[in-house]
Amino acid sequence: MTIDAILFAVGLALLLGGAEGLVRGASGLSRILGISPLVMGLTLIAFGTSAPELAVNLFAAWRQETDIAFGNVVGSNMANVGLVLGVCGLLRSMPIGHRRLTAPTLLLATLAALALSLDDWLGDPPVQFDRAEGIALLFMFAAFFHYAVSTARRDGPNGAVITRWETSTNERVFPHLLRVFVGLVMVTAGAHLTVDTAVDLAHTFQVSEALIGLTLVAVGTSLPELATGIAAMRHGEPELVVGGVLGSNIFNLLFVLGATALIRPIPIPSGGLADLLAMGLLSGMLLLFAVSRKRRIGRMEAGALFVLYAAYLTWRAGWM
């Protein structure tokens, strides 16, 4: 058990370090190529912070550990909202305007995942995300990606139309490419270790793999968002926290879950529908905050998110 715990920690460290390398390398490449910061955040940075979830799920699907794959996506999205936004919001108020495309899109993506799961609950087929539903999620991600990039390229940071990309010729490409490559290797190795040891820990403590995925693996793969969020709050950039979390959650639901289901159908474990509904409730609360008069996540709203998340995990652990 001690060896498994150590290897699990090493796997998470590799995941976090690899994700950091991916983000730094992608950020450097975007500067050299002249990509706008908004496009970078919605694409390269979103991929970097969601790389641990993607790597864990792909390895879990390959090893037929589908309960961990399901719990990782749903649990990570819940941790991003309840833990990351909850903790960061307790530190400082964060604006969440309803005109940002990410908040409504996150709720739509969550409702789409619920709808795709409910059709099996009402019929005879096994309750799962099958390959056809995975393709549907990937098509929705492609539509979101196209709309996000088109909007970002049309609108500058202050609403002005972008007519010229700023480029940098003082940086070399190779160091950033090396960071991306090393980051991918570390994320892949970390995902392998995390999945293997998570399964062993589940068997050792006689708890379900779904609970391990929903808690240990999900929170572990959400640590990049938490670390980035706290750093952004310290530097007085709360908008980056909200945008990063919402973008990462959309990426997880549409791309990570869709790609995983395309490799191997993901049966919904016992209690999985409750997990999906809890994730939907947290996403719905964000949209309510976005359309409220304050349009902010203050300490009261952040506390509500954190308490709801902690209470659900406590109840879920008792159930499982």
C-alpha positions as CSV (number, residue, x, y, z in Angstrom):
1,M,0.0,0.0,0.0
2,T,2.9,2.4,0.8
3,I,4.5,1.8,-2.6
4,D,1.1,2.4,-4.3
5,A,0.6,5.7,-2.4
6,I,4.1,6.8,-3.3
7,L,3.7,5.9,-7.0
8,F,0.3,7.6,-7.0
9,A,2.0,10.8,-5.7
10,V,4.7,10.5,-8.3
11,G,2.1,10.0,-11.1
12,L,0.3,13.2,-10.0
13,A,3.6,15.1,-9.8
14,L,4.4,14.0,-13.4
15,L,0.9,15.0,-14.5
16,L,1.2,18.5,-12.9
17,G,4.8,19.0,-14.1
18,G,3.9,17.9,-17.6
19,A,0.8,20.1,-17.7
20,E,3.0,23.1,-16.6
21,G,5.4,22.4,-19.4
22,L,2.7,22.1,-21.9
23,V,1.1,25.4,-20.9
24,R,4.5,27.2,-20.9
25,G,5.5,25.8,-24.2
26,A,2.2,26.5,-25.8
27,S,2.2,30.0,-24.4
28,G,5.6,30.7,-25.9
29,L,4.7,29.3,-29.3
30,S,1.5,31.4,-29.3
31,R,3.6,34.6,-28.7
32,I,6.0,33.7,-31.5
33,L,3.2,32.8,-33.9
34,G,1.2,36.0,-33.0
35,I,-1.9,34.3,-31.6
36,S,-4.2,36.5,-29.5
37,P,-4.3,35.8,-25.7
38,L,-8.0,34.9,-25.9
39,V,-7.5,32.3,-28.6
40,M,-4.5,31.0,-26.6
41,G,-6.7,30.7,-23.5
42,L,-9.6,29.0,-25.2
43,T,-7.4,26.6,-27.1
44,L,-3.8,25.9,-26.1
45,I,-4.1,26.8,-22.4
46,A,-7.4,24.9,-22.2
47,F,-5.8,21.9,-23.7
48,G,-2.8,22.2,-21.4
49,T,-4.8,22.3,-18.2
50,S,-7.0,19.5,-19.4
51,A,-4.2,17.3,-20.6
52,P,-4.0,15.4,-17.3
53,E,-7.7,14.5,-17.6
54,L,-7.3,13.5,-21.2
55,A,-4.2,11.4,-20.6
56,V,-5.8,9.6,-17.6
57,N,-9.0,8.9,-19.5
58,L,-7.3,7.6,-22.6
59,F,-5.1,5.2,-20.5
60,A,-8.1,4.2,-18.4
61,A,-10.1,3.4,-21.5
62,W,-7.3,1.4,-23.0
63,R,-7.0,-0.6,-19.8
64,Q,-10.8,-1.0,-19.6
65,E,-11.0,1.0,-16.3
66,T,-14.1,2.9,-17.5
67,D,-15.3,3.7,-14.0
68,I,-12.2,5.8,-13.4
69,A,-12.6,7.5,-16.8
70,F,-16.2,8.5,-16.0
71,G,-15.4,9.6,-12.4
72,N,-12.4,11.5,-13.6
73,V,-14.3,13.7,-16.0
74,V,-17.4,14.3,-13.8
75,G,-15.3,14.7,-10.6
76,S,-12.8,17.0,-12.3
77,N,-15.6,19.3,-13.5
78,M,-17.1,19.3,-10.1
79,A,-13.7,20.0,-8.5
80,N,-13.0,22.9,-10.9
81,V,-16.3,24.6,-9.9
82,G,-16.6,23.7,-6.2
83,L,-13.0,23.6,-5.2
84,V,-11.1,25.9,-7.6
85,L,-13.8,28.6,-7.9
86,G,-14.8,28.1,-4.3
87,V,-11.3,28.6,-2.9
88,C,-10.4,31.4,-5.3
89,G,-13.7,33.2,-4.8
90,L,-13.1,33.1,-1.0
91,L,-9.8,34.9,-1.6
92,R,-11.2,37.6,-4.0
93,S,-14.4,38.5,-5.8
94,M,-14.4,37.3,-9.5
95,P,-16.5,38.8,-12.3
96,I,-18.5,36.3,-14.4
97,G,-20.5,38.3,-17.0
98,H,-23.3,36.5,-18.8
99,R,-22.1,37.8,-22.2
100,R,-19.1,35.5,-22.0
101,L,-19.7,32.6,-24.3
102,T,-18.2,30.0,-21.9
103,A,-20.8,30.1,-19.1
104,P,-23.9,29.3,-21.2
105,T,-21.9,26.8,-23.3
106,L,-20.8,25.0,-20.2
107,L,-24.4,24.6,-19.1
108,L,-25.4,23.4,-22.6
109,A,-22.6,20.9,-22.7
110,T,-23.6,19.6,-19.3
111,L,-27.3,19.3,-20.4
112,A,-26.1,17.5,-23.6
113,A,-24.2,14.9,-21.5
114,L,-27.2,14.4,-19.3
115,A,-29.5,14.0,-22.3
116,L,-27.2,11.5,-23.9
117,S,-27.1,9.4,-20.7
118,L,-30.8,9.6,-20.0
119,D,-31.8,8.1,-23.3
120,D,-30.4,4.8,-22.2
121,W,-32.0,5.0,-18.7
122,L,-35.4,5.2,-20.5
123,G,-34.8,2.2,-22.8
124,D,-33.3,-1.3,-22.9
125,P,-29.7,-0.6,-24.0
126,P,-26.9,-0.6,-21.4
127,V,-26.6,2.8,-19.7
128,Q,-23.4,4.1,-21.1
129,F,-21.8,6.7,-23.3
130,D,-21.3,4.7,-26.5
131,R,-19.2,5.5,-29.6
132,A,-22.1,7.3,-31.4
133,E,-22.6,9.6,-28.4
134,G,-18.8,10.1,-28.2
135,I,-18.9,11.3,-31.8
136,A,-21.8,13.6,-31.0
137,L,-19.8,15.2,-28.1
138,L,-16.8,15.7,-30.4
139,F,-18.9,17.4,-33.0
140,M,-20.3,19.7,-30.4
141,F,-16.7,20.5,-29.3
142,A,-15.7,21.2,-32.9
143,A,-18.7,23.7,-33.1
144,F,-17.7,25.4,-29.9
145,F,-14.0,25.5,-30.9
146,H,-14.9,27.1,-34.3
147,Y,-17.2,29.7,-32.7
148,A,-14.8,30.5,-29.9
149,V,-11.8,31.1,-32.3
150,S,-14.0,33.0,-34.8
151,T,-15.3,35.3,-32.0
152,A,-11.8,35.8,-30.5
153,R,-10.3,36.7,-33.9
154,R,-13.1,39.1,-34.6
155,D,-13.1,40.9,-31.2
156,G,-10.0,42.4,-29.7
157,P,-9.5,42.8,-25.9
158,N,-11.6,46.0,-25.8
159,G,-14.1,45.0,-28.4
160,A,-12.0,46.4,-31.3
161,V,-11.8,44.4,-34.5
162,I,-8.4,42.6,-34.8
163,T,-6.8,43.5,-38.1
164,R,-3.2,42.5,-37.4
165,W,-1.6,39.9,-35.2
166,E,1.3,41.0,-33.1
167,T,4.4,38.8,-33.6
168,S,7.7,38.4,-31.8
169,T,11.0,37.6,-33.6
170,N,13.2,37.7,-30.5
171,E,12.3,34.3,-29.2
172,R,13.5,30.9,-30.5
173,V,10.9,28.2,-31.3
174,F,13.0,25.2,-30.2
175,P,12.9,25.7,-26.3
176,H,9.1,26.0,-26.5
177,L,8.8,22.9,-28.7
178,L,11.0,21.0,-26.2
179,R,8.8,22.1,-23.3
180,V,5.7,20.8,-25.2
181,F,7.4,17.5,-26.0
182,V,8.7,16.9,-22.5
183,G,5.3,17.9,-21.1
184,L,3.6,15.4,-23.2
185,V,6.0,12.6,-22.1
186,M,5.5,13.5,-18.5
187,V,1.7,13.7,-18.8
188,T,1.6,10.3,-20.5
189,A,3.9,8.6,-17.9
190,G,2.0,10.3,-15.1
191,A,-1.3,9.1,-16.4
192,H,0.0,5.5,-16.6
193,L,1.1,5.6,-13.0
194,T,-2.0,7.3,-11.7
195,V,-4.4,4.9,-13.3
196,D,-2.4,1.8,-12.2
197,T,-2.0,2.9,-8.6
198,A,-5.6,4.3,-8.3
199,V,-6.9,0.9,-9.2
200,D,-4.6,-0.8,-6.7
201,L,-5.6,1.7,-4.0
202,A,-9.3,1.1,-4.7
203,H,-8.8,-2.7,-4.2
204,T,-6.7,-2.2,-1.1
205,F,-9.3,0.0,0.7
206,Q,-12.2,-2.0,-0.8
207,V,-13.8,1.1,-2.4
208,S,-15.1,1.4,-5.9
209,E,-13.0,2.6,-8.7
210,A,-15.7,5.1,-9.5
211,L,-15.2,6.8,-6.1
212,I,-11.4,6.8,-6.6
213,G,-11.9,8.5,-10.0
214,L,-14.5,11.0,-8.6
215,T,-12.2,12.0,-5.7
216,L,-8.4,11.3,-5.7
217,V,-7.9,11.2,-9.5
218,A,-10.3,14.0,-10.2
219,V,-9.0,16.4,-7.6
220,G,-5.4,15.4,-8.6
221,T,-6.0,16.3,-12.2
222,S,-7.7,19.5,-11.2
223,L,-4.6,20.7,-9.3
224,P,-3.3,22.6,-12.4
225,E,-6.4,24.7,-12.4
226,L,-6.2,25.3,-8.7
227,A,-2.5,26.3,-8.7
228,T,-3.1,28.6,-11.8
229,G,-6.2,30.1,-10.1
230,I,-4.4,31.0,-6.9
231,A,-1.5,32.5,-8.8
232,A,-3.9,34.5,-10.9
233,M,-5.7,35.8,-7.8
234,R,-2.4,36.8,-6.3
235,H,-1.6,38.8,-9.4
236,G,-5.0,40.5,-9.5
237,E,-6.4,38.7,-12.6
238,P,-9.6,36.9,-11.4
239,E,-11.0,36.9,-14.9
240,L,-8.4,34.3,-15.9
241,V,-9.6,32.0,-13.2
242,V,-13.2,32.0,-14.3
243,G,-12.3,31.7,-18.0
244,G,-9.8,29.0,-17.4
245,V,-12.2,26.8,-15.3
246,L,-15.1,27.2,-17.6
247,G,-13.0,26.5,-20.7
248,S,-11.4,23.5,-19.1
249,N,-14.8,22.1,-18.1
250,I,-16.1,22.4,-21.6
251,F,-13.0,20.7,-23.0
252,N,-13.4,17.9,-20.4
253,L,-17.1,17.3,-21.2
254,L,-17.1,17.5,-24.9
255,F,-13.5,16.5,-26.0
256,V,-12.2,14.3,-23.2
257,L,-15.4,12.4,-22.6
258,G,-16.1,12.2,-26.3
259,A,-12.7,10.9,-27.2
260,T,-12.8,8.4,-24.4
261,A,-16.2,7.0,-25.5
262,L,-14.9,6.8,-29.1
263,I,-12.1,4.5,-27.9
264,R,-14.3,2.4,-25.6
265,P,-17.9,2.8,-24.5
266,I,-18.2,4.2,-21.0
267,P,-20.8,2.5,-18.8
268,I,-22.3,4.8,-16.2
269,P,-21.5,3.3,-12.8
270,S,-23.8,3.0,-9.9
271,G,-24.6,6.5,-8.7
272,G,-23.3,8.0,-11.9
273,L,-26.6,9.7,-12.7
274,A,-26.5,11.5,-9.3
275,D,-22.9,12.6,-10.2
276,L,-24.1,14.0,-13.5
277,L,-27.0,15.8,-11.8
278,A,-24.7,17.3,-9.2
279,M,-22.3,18.5,-11.9
280,G,-25.3,20.0,-13.7
281,L,-26.4,21.8,-10.5
282,L,-23.0,23.4,-10.0
283,S,-22.9,24.5,-13.7
284,G,-26.4,25.9,-13.3
285,M,-25.4,27.9,-10.2
286,L,-22.6,29.5,-12.3
287,L,-25.1,30.6,-14.9
288,L,-27.3,32.1,-12.2
289,F,-24.4,34.0,-10.9
290,A,-23.6,35.2,-14.4
291,V,-27.1,36.6,-15.0
292,S,-27.6,38.0,-11.5
293,R,-27.4,41.7,-10.9
294,K,-23.9,41.5,-9.4
295,R,-22.5,39.2,-12.1
296,R,-19.8,38.2,-9.7
297,I,-18.6,35.3,-7.6
298,G,-18.2,36.9,-4.2
299,R,-17.4,35.2,-0.9
300,M,-21.0,34.1,-0.3
301,E,-21.3,32.6,-3.8
302,A,-17.9,30.9,-3.5
303,G,-18.8,29.5,-0.1
304,A,-22.0,28.1,-1.5
305,L,-20.1,26.3,-4.3
306,F,-17.5,24.9,-1.9
307,V,-20.0,23.7,0.7
308,L,-22.2,22.1,-1.9
309,Y,-19.2,20.3,-3.5
310,A,-17.8,19.1,-0.1
311,A,-21.3,18.0,1.1
312,Y,-21.9,16.0,-2.1
313,L,-18.6,14.2,-1.9
314,T,-19.2,13.4,1.8
315,W,-22.6,12.0,1.0
316,R,-21.3,10.1,-2.1
317,A,-18.5,8.5,-0.1
318,G,-21.0,7.3,2.4
319,W,-23.2,5.8,-0.3
320,M,-20.3,4.1,-2.1
